[in-house]
Amino acid sequence: MASKYDRFIKTYGQGVMESTEIWVDKKTGVNYLWHHSGYAGGLTPLLDREGKPIITPIPVKYDE
């Protein structure tokens, strides 16, 4: 459960041992893709066709 003090919100998740997740930064709205398998993992911003970061509108309740 997300609290008002958490900086990121998990908006998507798939898998257990090897998983892919999408996280949204509540301050900027930028979407990040996190993928991990075993002890290895990587994080990268999600980009649109033009190479710009995908930004989710931030609900007022999360605006701090």
TORVO-851038 format. One record per residue: residue number from 1; residue in one letter; chain; x, y, z of N, C-alpha, C in turn. Coordinates in nm, 3 decimals. Each point is the difference from the previous one (the first is absolute). Layout:
<pts>
<seq = NUM&type = A&mol = A&n_x = X&n_y = Y&n_z = Z&ca_x = X&ca_y = Y&ca_z = Z&c_x = X&c_y = Y&c_z = Z>
...
</pts>
This chain:
<pts>
<seq = 1&type = M&mol = A&n_x = 0.084&n_y = -0.119&n_z = 0.000&ca_x = -0.084&ca_y = 0.119&ca_z = 0.000&c_x = 0.088&c_y = 0.124&c_z = 0.000>
<seq = 2&type = A&mol = A&n_x = -0.026&n_y = 0.092&n_z = -0.089&ca_x = 0.080&ca_y = 0.121&ca_z = -0.012&c_x = -0.041&c_y = 0.102&c_z = 0.106>
<seq = 3&type = S&mol = A&n_x = 0.099&n_y = 0.064&n_z = 0.057&ca_x = -0.028&ca_y = 0.108&ca_z = 0.094&c_x = 0.034&c_y = 0.132&c_z = -0.067>
<seq = 4&type = K&mol = A&n_x = -0.038&n_y = 0.109&n_z = 0.060&ca_x = 0.027&ca_y = 0.131&ca_z = -0.058&c_x = 0.149&c_y = 0.032&c_z = 0.003>
<seq = 5&type = Y&mol = A&n_x = 0.078&n_y = -0.076&n_z = 0.076&ca_x = 0.144&ca_y = 0.024&ca_z = 0.010&c_x = 0.081&c_y = -0.078&c_z = -0.102>
<seq = 6&type = D&mol = A&n_x = -0.061&n_y = -0.097&n_z = -0.068&ca_x = 0.069&ca_y = -0.078&ca_z = -0.103&c_x = 0.021&c_y = 0.086&c_z = -0.124>
<seq = 7&type = R&mol = A&n_x = 0.119&n_y = -0.004&n_z = -0.057&ca_x = 0.031&ca_y = 0.079&ca_z = -0.119&c_x = -0.052&c_y = -0.068&c_z = -0.126>
<seq = 8&type = F&mol = A&n_x = -0.004&n_y = -0.135&n_z = -0.004&ca_x = -0.037&ca_y = -0.074&ca_z = -0.119&c_x = -0.124&c_y = -0.085&c_z = 0.025>
<seq = 9&type = I&mol = A&n_x = -0.078&n_y = -0.019&n_z = -0.107&ca_x = -0.119&ca_y = -0.085&ca_z = 0.004&c_x = 0.019&c_y = -0.110&c_z = -0.103>
<seq = 10&type = K&mol = A&n_x = -0.019&n_y = -0.125&n_z = 0.043&ca_x = 0.007&ca_y = -0.112&ca_z = -0.094&c_x = -0.134&c_y = -0.009&c_z = -0.071>
<seq = 11&type = T&mol = A&n_x = 0.002&n_y = 0.014&n_z = -0.134&ca_x = -0.124&ca_y = -0.001&ca_z = -0.077&c_x = -0.021&c_y = -0.128&c_z = -0.079>
<seq = 12&type = Y&mol = A&n_x = 0.106&n_y = -0.083&n_z = -0.011&ca_x = -0.012&ca_y = -0.125&ca_z = -0.076&c_x = 0.105&c_y = -0.097&c_z = 0.051>
<seq = 13&type = G&mol = A&n_x = -0.037&n_y = -0.127&n_z = 0.005&ca_x = 0.094&ca_y = -0.103&ca_z = 0.038&c_x = -0.037&c_y = -0.133&c_z = -0.063>
<seq = 14&type = Q&mol = A&n_x = 0.103&n_y = -0.073&n_z = -0.042&ca_x = -0.023&ca_y = -0.131&ca_z = -0.061&c_x = 0.120&c_y = -0.088&c_z = 0.033>
<seq = 15&type = G&mol = A&n_x = -0.028&n_y = -0.124&n_z = 0.043&ca_x = 0.106&ca_y = -0.096&ca_z = 0.028&c_x = 0.038&c_y = -0.004&c_z = 0.148>
<seq = 16&type = V&mol = A&n_x = 0.077&n_y = -0.103&n_z = 0.036&ca_x = 0.044&ca_y = -0.017&ca_z = 0.139&c_x = 0.152&c_y = -0.015&c_z = 0.005>
<seq = 17&type = M&mol = A&n_x = 0.051&n_y = -0.112&n_z = -0.048&ca_x = 0.145&ca_y = -0.021&ca_z = 0.001&c_x = 0.070&c_y = 0.093&c_z = -0.098>
<seq = 18&type = E&mol = A&n_x = -0.062&n_y = 0.024&n_z = -0.111&ca_x = 0.047&ca_y = 0.098&ca_z = -0.098&c_x = -0.117&c_y = 0.095&c_z = -0.020>
<seq = 19&type = S&mol = A&n_x = 0.016&n_y = 0.127&n_z = 0.035&ca_x = -0.116&ca_y = 0.087&ca_z = -0.005&c_x = 0.027&c_y = 0.130&c_z = -0.074>
<seq = 20&type = T&mol = A&n_x = -0.107&n_y = 0.057&n_z = -0.049&ca_x = 0.001&ca_y = 0.129&ca_z = -0.067&c_x = -0.103&c_y = 0.088&c_z = 0.070>
<seq = 21&type = E&mol = A&n_x = 0.040&n_y = 0.122&n_z = 0.033&ca_x = -0.089&ca_y = 0.092&ca_z = 0.070&c_x = 0.012&c_y = 0.138&c_z = -0.061>
<seq = 22&type = I&mol = A&n_x = -0.108&n_y = 0.077&n_z = 0.011&ca_x = 0.001&ca_y = 0.140&ca_z = -0.040&c_x = -0.026&c_y = 0.082&c_z = 0.125>
<seq = 23&type = W&mol = A&n_x = 0.086&n_y = 0.098&n_z = 0.023&ca_x = -0.010&ca_y = 0.089&ca_z = 0.115&c_x = -0.014&c_y = 0.143&c_z = -0.049>
<seq = 24&type = V&mol = A&n_x = -0.084&n_y = 0.080&n_z = 0.069&ca_x = -0.021&ca_y = 0.140&ca_z = -0.035&c_x = 0.052&c_y = 0.087&c_z = 0.114>
<seq = 25&type = D&mol = A&n_x = 0.082&n_y = 0.098&n_z = -0.035&ca_x = 0.051&ca_y = 0.097&ca_z = 0.097&c_x = -0.112&c_y = 0.100&c_z = 0.028>
<seq = 26&type = K&mol = A&n_x = -0.043&n_y = 0.011&n_z = 0.126&ca_x = -0.112&ca_y = 0.087&ca_z = 0.035&c_x = 0.034&c_y = 0.148&c_z = -0.013>
<seq = 27&type = K&mol = A&n_x = 0.125&n_y = 0.036&n_z = 0.002&ca_x = 0.037&ca_y = 0.142&ca_z = -0.011&c_x = 0.011&c_y = 0.046&c_z = -0.145>
<seq = 28&type = T&mol = A&n_x = 0.047&n_y = -0.087&n_z = -0.089&ca_x = 0.020&ca_y = 0.039&ca_z = -0.140&c_x = -0.098&c_y = -0.064&c_z = -0.097>
<seq = 29&type = G&mol = A&n_x = -0.061&n_y = -0.113&n_z = 0.039&ca_x = -0.090&ca_y = -0.073&ca_z = -0.088&c_x = 0.072&c_y = -0.092&c_z = -0.098>
<seq = 30&type = V&mol = A&n_x = 0.135&n_y = -0.003&n_z = 0.002&ca_x = 0.077&ca_y = -0.082&ca_z = -0.092&c_x = -0.021&c_y = -0.148&c_z = 0.033>
<seq = 31&type = N&mol = A&n_x = -0.020&n_y = -0.082&n_z = -0.104&ca_x = -0.018&ca_y = -0.145&ca_z = 0.013&c_x = 0.134&c_y = -0.070&c_z = -0.017>
<seq = 32&type = Y&mol = A&n_x = 0.027&n_y = -0.099&n_z = 0.087&ca_x = 0.123&ca_y = -0.077&ca_z = -0.007&c_x = -0.033&c_y = -0.148&c_z = -0.012>
<seq = 33&type = L&mol = A&n_x = 0.081&n_y = -0.071&n_z = -0.079&ca_x = -0.012&ca_y = -0.144&ca_z = -0.015&c_x = 0.109&c_y = -0.065&c_z = 0.085>
<seq = 34&type = W&mol = A&n_x = -0.038&n_y = -0.090&n_z = 0.089&ca_x = 0.093&ca_y = -0.075&ca_z = 0.083&c_x = -0.016&c_y = -0.146&c_z = -0.038>
<seq = 35&type = H&mol = A&n_x = 0.112&n_y = -0.065&n_z = -0.032&ca_x = -0.004&ca_y = -0.143&ca_z = -0.032&c_x = 0.111&c_y = -0.068&c_z = 0.078>
<seq = 36&type = H&mol = A&n_x = -0.032&n_y = -0.114&n_z = 0.061&ca_x = 0.105&ca_y = -0.074&ca_z = 0.070&c_x = -0.017&c_y = -0.149&c_z = -0.021>
<seq = 37&type = S&mol = A&n_x = 0.115&n_y = -0.067&n_z = 0.005&ca_x = 0.005&ca_y = -0.145&ca_z = -0.013&c_x = 0.110&c_y = -0.048&c_z = 0.093>
<seq = 38&type = G&mol = A&n_x = -0.038&n_y = -0.075&n_z = 0.104&ca_x = 0.098&ca_y = -0.044&ca_z = 0.098&c_x = 0.059&c_y = 0.119&c_z = 0.074>
<seq = 39&type = Y&mol = A&n_x = 0.133&n_y = 0.011&n_z = 0.000&ca_x = 0.066&ca_y = 0.110&ca_z = 0.070&c_x = 0.031&c_y = 0.118&c_z = -0.092>
<seq = 40&type = A&mol = A&n_x = -0.039&n_y = -0.006&n_z = -0.125&ca_x = 0.027&ca_y = 0.108&ca_z = -0.095&c_x = -0.128&c_y = 0.078&c_z = -0.029>
<seq = 41&type = G&mol = A&n_x = 0.014&n_y = 0.129&n_z = -0.023&ca_x = -0.116&ca_y = 0.082&ca_z = -0.031&c_x = 0.040&c_y = 0.128&c_z = -0.070>
<seq = 42&type = G&mol = A&n_x = -0.099&n_y = 0.067&n_z = -0.056&ca_x = 0.026&ca_y = 0.125&ca_z = -0.068&c_x = -0.120&c_y = 0.092&c_z = 0.003>
<seq = 43&type = L&mol = A&n_x = 0.028&n_y = 0.129&n_z = 0.002&ca_x = -0.104&ca_y = 0.103&ca_z = 0.005&c_x = 0.027&c_y = 0.098&c_z = -0.113>
<seq = 44&type = T&mol = A&n_x = -0.106&n_y = 0.037&n_z = -0.073&ca_x = 0.013&ca_y = 0.096&ca_z = -0.109&c_x = -0.131&c_y = 0.076&c_z = -0.015>
<seq = 45&type = P&mol = A&n_x = 0.006&n_y = 0.127&n_z = -0.043&ca_x = -0.126&ca_y = 0.071&ca_z = -0.025&c_x = -0.068&c_y = -0.060&c_z = -0.123>
<seq = 46&type = L&mol = A&n_x = -0.132&n_y = -0.001&n_z = 0.002&ca_x = -0.076&ca_y = -0.043&ca_z = -0.118&c_x = -0.004&c_y = 0.117&c_z = -0.098>
<seq = 47&type = L&mol = A&n_x = 0.026&n_y = -0.027&n_z = -0.127&ca_x = 0.006&ca_y = 0.106&ca_z = -0.101&c_x = -0.108&c_y = -0.020&c_z = -0.105>
<seq = 48&type = D&mol = A&n_x = -0.047&n_y = 0.112&n_z = -0.058&ca_x = -0.096&ca_y = -0.008&ca_z = -0.109&c_x = 0.076&c_y = -0.015&c_z = -0.133>
<seq = 49&type = R&mol = A&n_x = -0.070&n_y = 0.005&n_z = -0.110&ca_x = 0.061&ca_y = -0.018&ca_z = -0.132&c_x = 0.105&c_y = 0.106&c_z = -0.033>
<seq = 50&type = E&mol = A&n_x = -0.015&n_y = 0.117&n_z = 0.058&ca_x = 0.093&ca_y = 0.110&ca_z = -0.027&c_x = 0.118&c_y = 0.001&c_z = 0.096>
<seq = 51&type = G&mol = A&n_x = 0.004&n_y = -0.095&n_z = 0.092&ca_x = 0.110&ca_y = -0.007&ca_z = 0.097&c_x = -0.020&c_y = 0.085&c_z = 0.123>
<seq = 52&type = K&mol = A&n_x = -0.121&n_y = 0.053&n_z = 0.019&ca_x = -0.030&ca_y = 0.082&ca_z = 0.117&c_x = -0.060&c_y = -0.090&c_z = 0.109>
<seq = 53&type = P&mol = A&n_x = 0.026&n_y = 0.032&n_z = 0.127&ca_x = -0.055&ca_y = -0.082&ca_z = 0.109&c_x = -0.153&c_y = 0.003&c_z = 0.001>
<seq = 54&type = I&mol = A&n_x = -0.058&n_y = -0.115&n_z = 0.032&ca_x = -0.144&ca_y = -0.007&ca_z = 0.017&c_x = -0.034&c_y = 0.057&c_z = 0.137>
<seq = 55&type = I&mol = A&n_x = -0.092&n_y = 0.097&n_z = 0.000&ca_x = -0.036&ca_y = 0.068&ca_z = 0.124&c_x = -0.148&c_y = -0.022&c_z = 0.028>
<seq = 56&type = T&mol = A&n_x = -0.029&n_y = -0.046&n_z = 0.121&ca_x = -0.136&ca_y = -0.022&ca_z = 0.046&c_x = -0.047&c_y = 0.123&c_z = 0.077>
<seq = 57&type = P&mol = A&n_x = -0.119&n_y = 0.054&n_z = -0.029&ca_x = -0.050&ca_y = 0.112&ca_z = 0.080&c_x = -0.006&c_y = -0.040&c_z = 0.148>
<seq = 58&type = I&mol = A&n_x = 0.044&n_y = 0.089&n_z = 0.086&ca_x = 0.006&ca_y = -0.029&ca_z = 0.142&c_x = -0.130&c_y = 0.044&c_z = 0.067>
<seq = 59&type = P&mol = A&n_x = -0.072&n_y = -0.093&n_z = 0.065&ca_x = -0.123&ca_y = 0.037&ca_z = 0.071&c_x = 0.032&c_y = 0.100&c_z = 0.112>
<seq = 60&type = V&mol = A&n_x = -0.095&n_y = 0.087&n_z = 0.026&ca_x = 0.017&ca_y = 0.102&ca_z = 0.103&c_x = 0.031&c_y = -0.061&c_z = 0.136>
<seq = 61&type = K&mol = A&n_x = -0.058&n_y = -0.118&n_z = 0.032&ca_x = 0.022&ca_y = -0.062&ca_z = 0.130&c_x = 0.146&c_y = -0.040&c_z = 0.023>
<seq = 62&type = Y&mol = A&n_x = 0.078&n_y = -0.016&n_z = -0.109&ca_x = 0.140&ca_y = -0.037&ca_z = 0.013&c_x = 0.093&c_y = 0.120&c_z = -0.007>
<seq = 63&type = D&mol = A&n_x = -0.052&n_y = 0.115&n_z = -0.042&ca_x = 0.081&ca_y = 0.119&ca_z = -0.013&c_x = 0.036&c_y = 0.052&c_z = 0.139>
<seq = 64&type = E&mol = A&n_x = 0.131&n_y = 0.002&n_z = 0.032&ca_x = 0.043&ca_y = 0.040&ca_z = 0.134&c_x = 0.076&c_y = 0.130&c_z = -0.004>
</pts>
